Amino acid sequence: MIQNSKNFEEQRGLKIDGLIKELNPKIKGIVLAYRTIDCTKDFRNLDNYIFTLLIKFLRREHKSKSWKWIVNRYFKTLTLTGFKSNWTLKDPLSDITLLVHRYIPKVNYSLVRSDMCK
């Protein structure tokens, strides 16, 4: 998905909304492909990896700004049913939010007995 943090390197010097627009379809595709199996631990690891890359990206883009300024400008609180995150990346100018793997709910399919399929 994000090999060698290529997307982050390509977005150097550009606005954060370009990075979010680049990453959201990839995150959504991964989640929709694997949401039928239990990937909670893997999704959490991917979220942490992306968050680490975001921190490096934002610190590189705003070298003269403090960490507190970066957090106040780019990270907002998002509350969904049963989920709350204070570290949701949001572009302050266009209000685009980066998707997080854990936001998209898991789908549970029930098995159908073979005698019920006739």
N, C-alpha and C positions, 0 to 999 in steps of 0.2 A: 504494500500500500504506500508507505512513505519510505522508500529505500534511500538510505544515506541522507535523509532529510532534504531531498532534492527540491520539494515544493517550497520549503522555507528559504533555501538559498536563491531560488529564482525570484522570489518576491522581495528581495533586499531593496530597500529604498522606495518601495511602493506602499500604497495604503493597505491597512489591515483588512479592508473589505475584499480586496483581491485574493488574499490568502484564505479568507473564510469561504469565498465563492469557489475556490479551487478545492478545498478540503471537504466541504459538506457533501457533494455527490459521492465522494469516495467513502466517507464514513457511513452514509446512508446505505450504499450498496453492500458494504461488508455486513452491516447489521441485518439488513433484510435477507441476505443469503444465509446467515448463521443464526437467526433468531429462533429457529425451531429446536435447536439443541441448547444445552445448558453451557453457555460460554461466559458466564458472569465473571469468572476470574480472568479470562482472556480479555474481555472487554475492559475490565478495570485496569489491566496492564497496558492496553492500548491507550486508554484515556490518560494514564500517568505518563506514558511516553510522549504523547502529543503535548501534554501540559509542560513537560520538561523542554521540549523543542520551542514551545511558545514563549517560555520565560527567556530562553537564550535569544530568540528572535526579537522580543520587545526590548530587552536590555541592550542589544546591539543597535536597534533603531533609535533608542533614546538614551544615549550614553551620558548625557549631562543631567538627566532627570533622576530623581530618587525612586526607589522601589515603591514607596507609598504613593507617589504621583502616578506611576504606571498602574498600580492596582486600582486606584480611584478612577482612573480614566477608562480602563479597558475591561475590568472584571466586575460583573454585576451579579446580584442574587437572583436565582431562578427557582421558583417553587412550583412543583407539579404535584399531583396526587401521590403521596407516599414518597416523594423525592424532593430534597432541597439541596441546592448547591450555591455556595457563595463565590465560586470560582468559574463562572460562566463567561467566556470571552464574548464581548459585544462591541461592535464598532460604534464609537460615540457619534459619528456623523450620519450613518445610514441605518442604524439600529438592526443590523444583521447579526444574528447570533450563531456561534459555532455549535454544531450538533455534538453531542457527547454520546458515546455508545450506550451508556446506561440509561439514557432518557427514553429510548425506544423500547416498548415492552416486549417481553418474550411471548411467543405464541405457543400454546400447548394444544397439540392435536390429540384427540382420543382415538385409540385403535378401534376399528370396526371388526366385529367377529365375522368369520368367513360365512357362517350360516345366515347372516343378516344381509348378505350381498346378492341374494338370489332373486 
